[in-house]
Amino acid sequence: MTVNEILDMLRGILYTTGVFNFQWNIIIMWIVGAFFIYLAIAKKYEPLLLLPIGFGIFIVNFPLVPLMGFTDEGHGQLLRIFYKYGLEWEVIPCVIFLGLGAMTDFGPLIANPKMLLIGAGAQLGVFVTFTGTVLAGFTLKEAASVSIIGGADGPTTIYLTQHLAPQLLGPNALAAYSYMAMVPLIQPPIMRLFTNMKERKIRMRQLRPVSRQEKILFPMVGAGIIALLVPAVTPLLGMFMLGNLMKESGVVGRLSDTAQGSLMNIVTIFLGVSVGATMHADKFLSWKPLFIFGLGIIDFIVCTMGGVLTAKVMNLFLKEKINPLIGSAGVSAVPMAARVSQMQGMKYDKTNHLLMHAMAPNLAGLIGSAAAAGMFIAMFN
């Protein structure tokens, strides 16, 4: 082998390394990925999601890594396969809803159905943001997909975005899960701003017992109503109701345990790295994704405010008052938003337990955000 051939070989090896193909903008994405990993490990903010998302952002932003591209034969590379079959085909959001359903107790909502109004009121930010996003120059489909972020419901955001604006899937999903993780930081100041001390100390009467028959009938009736009124989100909420029916029936314990355990853990890994892998520097570092990320927090704030104010308006007509702190749980971050309501309530009265009361608007918000997504699909798809 001649010297020139050796040099050509070494030059060829150099050209295939990440060092030779390095671009400075990817350093920003490394920092973003590391920040999410820091939040997951040091702050314990939704670590099951933020850790794989952060690592996905980090690893995909190395030059020439064979993760999100295609092979010479046209087959998808590793994370491209996760993305295509999990997110593009909308499998992962529906499986996650199956697991969530298997973890959910609808008892508080069945016992206090008027909390559906709070769940609806907490969708205020969705429609406010939709209007603002259209005025900012987004298309109607893009605006609809961005506006659902305020509901803090990652699977629904992915589902709607994949239907209407798949090019925004990465920034939309990242924003939704980011604000889900930061519920304990974002919501308390808003809750304090729109309530007074007397309202925060309101004690709510213990909920009535809910029978097993009611809990079994609820997912059947709920699935039927959803399929009739908002058929576009039946894949999501239908799986949610199936998971809940498996739990409440008591006859398929193995299936229920799998749905809320190992299956949920598997799809969470695939979801996290797939979402993170969409955040390549070339796509993320432009005005539209950054604008979406900034707009998402306004959306979430308005949704939280909408839930609290809806509870206050309801108190004008109710003899038995609602503690408006549970209004913030009207967003879809189940059960984190309900826990925040509980913690805030106990700051002002350590014997005032609001968790079960807050679970009702929390579940209503999950259904409400999915219903809003179904409405957008019906309007624009």
Secondary structure, DSSP 4 states (H G I P E B T S, - for coil): --HHHHHHHHHHHHHTSTTTT--THHHHHHHHHHHHHHHHHTS-SSHHHHHHHHHHHHHHTSTT-TTSSB-TTS-B-HHHHHIIIIIITTHHHHHHHHHHHHH---HHHHH-GGGHHHHHHTTHHHHHHHHHHHHTT--HHHHHHHHGGGG--HHHHHHHHHHH-GGGHHHHHHHHHHHHHTHHHHHHHHHHHT--HHHHTPPPPPPPP--HHHHHHHHHHHHHHHHHH-GGGHHHHHHHHHHHHHHHHSS-HHHHHHHHTHHHHHHHHHHHHHHHHT--HHHHSSHHHHHHHHHHHHHHHHHHHHHHHHHHHHHTT-SS---GGGGGGGSS-TTHHHHHHHHHHHHH-TT---HHHHHHHHHHHHHHHHHHHHHHHHHH-
